[in-house]
């Protein structure tokens, strides 16, 4: 406690941070206190040491602007007892986690990140780094999907590879549904004799929600559910896989995590004219510089070289045949 500037006060004792000592003060007496220490009972103000003069064990207050309560954190000043700290659905940011920990809370109920299983199908696939035989291609889809998932800090990912074998594929999907909340299958969703994904869905009790979307790339995409778990049958072509991931899997993961996950959308002039047939929505790899957008070459569904340079997807609706230079288009910004 203090009376006025210039008051001569006796220093009697000290309080260190973490001290469990219960110290009671009397008027006219000061206690030296360290940052983070509890304020002794009877004290109402803390004076920085640079705002005093010392004479042995006595101090003189030199701060003319000092007010009662300065430099003290009152009990309940951050949150009061019975107040709501965080509501259901709020995001556990680093600050939020620190806030809860500062109240002594070490366990909370959360919407967890989903466990993910990836099943890659195709007799023609070879592991990168292995010799490539005639008729084979290097498998890249699992690496693409793992990287995309890591941008969402999802690291519980299991990868399995299957030949075009319905028995093997069914066994892998059955196991994946046991251990994961989200299953991503690539390849085998078209209508060829060796495209087994739809049949595997049905044999494993996965209820199809939709199959085939009027879009390019990624038209054959398949989606189903079983016991609240989500299963995507993604096309085999690499650019189709990534396009479908961002347009469908990305927001689905947001639903599972109770987050509004979607690609940022802007409208901006297109500096590259584009012509297509009506009937399919096109997602085109492009570069957006903040003012305008330019299409990249290599839009085919098997090409990732242009996707590797792209920072966005230009959306041309199914009913549009031609977009001229300078026309405004919808642009979906890809995660950095």
C-alpha positions in Angstrom: 0.0 0.0 0.0 1.2 3.6 -0.6 0.1 7.1 0.4 1.7 9.6 -1.9 4.7 10.3 -4.1 7.8 10.9 -2.0 6.6 8.7 0.8 9.5 7.0 2.7 8.6 3.3 3.0 10.4 0.5 4.8 11.3 -2.6 2.7 10.5 -5.7 4.8 10.9 -9.1 3.0 10.4 -10.3 -0.6 8.2 -12.6 -2.7 9.7 -14.8 -5.3 7.8 -16.4 -8.2 6.4 -19.7 -7.2 6.7 -19.1 -3.5 4.0 -20.7 -1.4 4.5 -18.4 1.5 1.4 -16.4 2.5 2.7 -12.9 3.4 0.5 -10.2 4.9 1.6 -6.6 4.6 1.0 -3.6 6.8 0.5 0.0 5.7 3.7 1.9 5.3 5.8 -1.3 4.6 6.9 -2.5 1.2 7.9 -6.0 0.1 10.2 -6.7 -2.8 8.4 -8.8 -5.4 9.6 -10.6 -8.5 7.9 -10.9 -11.8 5.2 -13.7 -11.7 5.0 -13.8 -7.9 1.7 -13.6 -6.0 0.9 -10.2 -4.6 1.1 -10.3 -0.8 -2.2 -9.9 1.1 -2.8 -6.3 1.9 -0.9 -5.0 -1.2 -2.7 -3.3 -4.0 0.0 -1.8 -6.2 3.4 -2.9 -7.7 6.0 -0.2 -8.4 8.8 -1.0 -11.0 12.2 -0.6 -9.4 13.2 2.1 -11.9 10.4 4.3 -10.5 11.8 4.4 -6.9 14.9 5.5 -5.0 16.6 3.2 -2.5 18.3 4.2 0.7 19.4 1.1 2.5 16.2 -0.8 3.3 14.0 2.2 2.6 12.5 3.4 -0.7 11.0 6.6 -2.0 8.3 6.6 -4.7 9.3 8.8 -7.6 6.5 7.9 -10.1 4.1 10.9 -10.1 1.7 9.0 -12.3 1.4 5.9 -10.1 -2.2 4.8 -9.5 -3.6 2.3 -7.1 -3.8 -1.1 -8.8 -0.9 -0.4 -11.2 1.1 -3.5 -12.4 -1.2 -6.0 -10.5 -3.2 -8.6 -12.3 -6.4 -8.9 -10.3 -8.0 -12.3 -9.7 -10.5 -13.0 -12.4 -9.3 -10.2 -14.7 -8.8 -12.6 -17.7 -11.9 -14.8 -17.0 -14.2 -15.1 -14.1 -15.4 -18.3 -12.4 -18.3 -19.9 -14.3 -17.7 -17.8 -17.4 -17.5 -19.7 -20.8 -13.9 -20.0 -21.8 -14.5 -21.4 -25.3 -17.7 -22.5 -27.1 -18.4 -25.7 -29.0 -17.0 -25.5 -32.6 -14.3 -22.9 -31.9 -10.9 -23.7 -33.3 -8.0 -24.7 -31.0 -5.4 -22.2 -32.2 -2.1 -22.0 -30.4 -3.4 -19.1 -28.4 -6.6 -21.0 -27.5 -4.5 -24.0 -26.3 -2.3 -21.8 -24.2 -5.4 -20.0 -22.8 -6.9 -23.4 -21.7 -3.6 -24.6 -20.3 -3.3 -21.3 -18.3 -6.5 -22.3 -16.6 -5.2 -25.7 -15.7 -7.4 -27.5 -18.4 -5.5 -30.4 -19.9 -8.3 -32.3 -21.6 -11.0 -31.1 -23.9 -13.4 -32.9 -26.4 -12.4 -32.1 -30.0 -13.3 -32.9 -33.5 -10.2 -34.9 -34.4 -8.3 -35.0 -37.6 -9.5 -38.1 -39.6 -7.4 -41.2 -40.0 -6.9 -41.7 -43.7 -6.3 -44.8 -45.8 -5.1 -44.5 -49.4 -5.6 -47.4 -51.8 -3.9 -47.1 -55.1 -5.0 -49.5 -57.9 -3.5 -50.5 -61.2 -1.4 -53.4 -62.6 0.7 -50.8 -64.5 2.0 -49.0 -61.5 5.6 -49.1 -60.3 7.2 -47.6 -57.2 9.4 -44.6 -57.9 13.0 -45.6 -57.7 12.4 -49.1 -59.1 13.2 -50.1 -62.7 10.4 -49.2 -65.1 9.3 -52.1 -67.3 7.6 -51.8 -70.6 3.9 -50.8 -70.1 4.5 -49.5 -66.6 4.2 -46.0 -65.2 5.6 -44.6 -61.9 2.9 -44.4 -59.2 2.6 -40.7 -58.0 -1.0 -40.4 -56.7 -0.2 -41.6 -53.2 2.6 -39.1 -52.9 0.4 -36.3 -54.2 -2.3 -37.1 -51.7 0.0 -37.5 -48.7 1.5 -34.1 -49.4 -2.0 -32.5 -49.8 -3.1 -34.1 -46.5 0.0 -32.8 -44.8 -1.0 -29.3 -45.6 -4.0 -30.0 -43.3 -1.6 -31.4 -40.7 -3.1 -34.9 -41.2 -0.3 -37.4 -40.7 -2.2 -40.6 -39.8 -2.1 -41.9 -43.4 -1.9 -45.5 -44.4 -1.1 -46.4 -48.0 -1.8 -49.7 -49.7 -1.4 -50.7 -53.3 -3.6 -53.2 -55.2 -3.5 -54.9 -58.6 -6.7 -54.8 -60.7 -7.9 -57.7 -58.6 -11.4 -57.5 -57.1 -10.6 -59.9 -54.3 -7.5 -58.1 -53.2 -9.2 -54.7 -53.6 -12.2 -55.8 -51.4 -9.9 -57.1 -48.7 -8.0 -53.8 -48.7 -11.1 -51.6 -48.6 -12.6 -53.8 -45.8 -9.5 -53.3 -43.7 -9.3 -49.6 -44.5 -12.9 -49.1 -43.3 -11.9 -50.8 -40.0 -9.1 -48.4 -39.2 -9.9 -45.1 -40.9 -12.6 -42.5 -41.1 -11.7 -41.5 -44.7 -10.7 -43.7 -47.5 -9.2 -42.4 -50.8 -9.1 -44.9 -53.6 -7.4 -44.0 -56.9 -8.1 -45.6 -60.3 -10.7 -48.1 -61.4 -13.7 -45.8 -61.3 -14.5 -45.7 -65.0 -16.4 -48.4 -67.0 -13.7 -50.7 -68.3 -13.5 -54.4 -67.7 -10.8 -53.9 -65.1 -12.4 -50.9 -63.3 -13.5 -52.7 -60.1 -14.0 -49.8 -57.6 -17.8 -49.4 -57.9 -18.3 -53.1 -57.5 -15.9 -53.1 -54.6 -17.9 -50.3 -52.9 -21.1 -52.4 -53.2 -19.5 -55.7 -52.0 -18.1 -53.9 -48.9 -21.4 -52.3 -48.0 -20.4 -48.8 -49.0 -23.5 -46.8 -50.1 -22.8 -44.8 -53.3 -23.8 -41.1 -53.0 -22.8 -40.0 -56.5 -20.8 -41.4 -59.4 -19.6 -39.2 -62.3 -19.8 -35.4 -62.3 -20.1 -33.2 -65.4 -16.6 -31.9 -65.1 -13.1 -32.1 -66.6 -10.8 -33.4 -65.3 -12.2 -35.9 -62.8 -15.6 -36.9 -64.4 -15.6 -40.5 -63.1 -15.3 -39.6 -59.4 -17.2 -41.8 -57.0 -18.3 -41.1 -53.5 -20.0 -43.2 -50.9 -20.4 -43.7 -47.1 -20.5 -46.5 -44.6 -21.3 -46.1 -40.9 -20.5 -42.4 -41.1 -17.2 -43.0 -42.8 -16.4 -41.4 -46.2 -15.0 -43.2 -49.2 -13.9 -41.5 -52.4 -13.1 -43.3 -55.6 -10.8 -40.9 -57.4 -9.8 -41.2 -61.1 -6.4 -42.6 -61.8 -5.0 -39.7 -63.9 -2.8 -37.6 -61.6 -4.3 -34.1 -62.5 -7.8 -35.6 -62.0 -6.8 -36.9 -58.6 -5.6 -33.5 -57.3 -8.4 -31.6 -58.8 -11.0 -33.8 -57.2 -9.1 -33.7 -53.9 -9.3 -29.9 -53.7 -12.9 -29.7 -55.0 -14.4 -32.6 -53.0 -12.1 -34.2 -50.5 -10.8 -30.9 -49.1 -14.3 -29.6 -48.0 -15.3 -33.1 -46.8 -12.3 -33.2 -44.5 -13.5 -29.8 -43.2 -16.9 -31.3 -42.4 -15.2 -34.1 -40.5 -13.1 -31.6 -38.5 -15.9 -29.1 -38.1 -14.0 -26.5 -40.0 -15.1 -24.5 -43.0 -12.5 -25.8 -45.4 -12.8 -24.6 -49.0 -10.6 -23.1 -51.6 -10.6 -19.3 -51.6 -12.6 -18.0 -54.6 -12.1 -14.7 -56.4 -13.3 -13.3 -59.7 -10.7 -11.8 -62.0 -10.0 -11.1 -65.7 -8.7 -14.1 -67.7 -5.8 -13.1 -69.9 -5.9 -16.3 -72.0 -8.9 -16.9 -74.3 -10.4 -20.4 -73.9 -12.9 -22.4 -76.0 -14.6 -25.6 -75.1 -17.7 -27.6 -75.8 -20.7 -27.2 -73.6 -21.7 -29.9 -71.2 -18.8 -30.1 -68.7 -17.4 -27.7 -66.2 -13.6 -27.3 -66.7 -11.1 -26.8 -64.0 -8.0 -25.3 -65.6 -4.5 -25.0 -64.1 -3.4 -21.4 -64.1 -1.3 -18.6 -62.5 -3.0 -15.8 -60.6 -0.9 -12.7 -59.8 -3.4 -10.9 -57.6 -4.8 -8.8 -60.5 -5.4 -11.2 -63.4 -5.1 -14.9 -64.3 -3.4 -16.7 -67.1 -3.9 -20.4 -68.2 -1.0 -22.7 -68.3 -0.4 -25.1 -71.2 -0.7 -28.9 -70.5 -4.3 -29.1 -69.3 -4.6 -32.8 -70.0 -5.7 -35.0 -67.0 -2.5 -37.0 -67.0 -0.2 -34.0 -66.8 1.1 -32.8 -63.5 3.9 -30.6 -64.9 1.5 -27.7 -65.3 -0.2 -28.4 -62.0 3.2 -28.2 -60.4 3.5 -24.6 -61.6 -0.1 -23.6 -60.9 -1.3 -21.6 -57.9 -5.0 -21.7 -58.8 -7.7 -23.4 -60.8 -9.9 -21.4 -63.3 -13.5 -22.6 -63.3 -15.3 -22.5 -66.7 -19.0 -23.5 -66.1 -20.5 -26.3 -68.2 -22.8 -24.1 -70.2 -20.0 -21.7 -71.3 -18.4 -22.4 -74.7 -16.0 -19.5 -75.0 -14.2 -17.1 -72.7 -12.5 -14.1 -74.3 -9.4 -12.2 -73.2 -10.4 -9.8 -70.4 -13.6 -11.7 -69.4 -14.0 -12.2 -65.7 -13.8 -15.8 -64.5 -14.1 -17.6 -61.2 -10.7 -18.6 -59.7 -10.1 -21.1 -56.9 -6.8 -20.4 -55.1 -4.8 -23.5 -54.2 -3.3 -23.9 -50.7 0.3 -22.6 -50.6 
